[in-house]
Amino acid sequence: MPKMKSHRGATKRFSLTASGKVKFKHAHLRHCLEHKKKTTKNALRRTGIMCERDAKKVRVLLAGG
């Protein structure tokens, strides 16, 4: 039986920390930036840590099975 491949779209969007948490980049930072507050843009610039309920599903995609 062949190896399970990781989901290529998920590997480009998510990464794992050393402790196994899932990191992601925030949305809403691509265009119309002059209308957003500076504090909002600063907060969106940081990487986010996914909640555990969603992270379980992402870890399956990253592990390839």
RASULKA-V186266 format. One record per pair of residues at least 12 apart in sequence whose ideal C-beta (glycine too) atoms are under 8 Angstrom apart, sorted by the first residue. I is the first residue (numbers start at 1). J is the second residue. D is the distance in whole Angstrom. If there is no record, write none. Layout:
i=I j=J d=D
i=I j=J d=D
This chain:
i=3 j=64 d=7
i=4 j=63 d=8
i=4 j=64 d=4
i=4 j=65 d=3
i=5 j=64 d=5
i=6 j=61 d=7
i=6 j=62 d=6
i=6 j=63 d=7
i=6 j=64 d=4
i=7 j=61 d=4
i=7 j=62 d=7
i=7 j=64 d=8
i=10 j=58 d=6
i=10 j=61 d=4
i=10 j=62 d=6
i=11 j=62 d=6
i=13 j=25 d=7
i=14 j=50 d=8
i=14 j=58 d=5
i=14 j=61 d=8
i=14 j=62 d=6
i=16 j=59 d=7
i=16 j=62 d=7
i=17 j=49 d=8
i=20 j=59 d=8
i=21 j=49 d=5
i=21 j=50 d=7
i=21 j=55 d=7
i=22 j=49 d=7
i=22 j=50 d=4
i=22 j=54 d=8
i=22 j=55 d=4
i=22 j=58 d=5
i=22 j=59 d=7
i=22 j=62 d=8
i=23 j=47 d=5
i=23 j=48 d=7
i=23 j=49 d=6
i=23 j=50 d=8
i=24 j=47 d=7
i=24 j=48 d=5
i=24 j=50 d=6
i=25 j=47 d=6
i=25 j=48 d=7
i=26 j=43 d=8
i=26 j=44 d=4
i=26 j=45 d=8
i=26 j=46 d=7
i=26 j=47 d=8
i=26 j=48 d=6
i=27 j=44 d=8
i=28 j=44 d=6
i=29 j=41 d=7
i=29 j=44 d=5
i=29 j=45 d=7
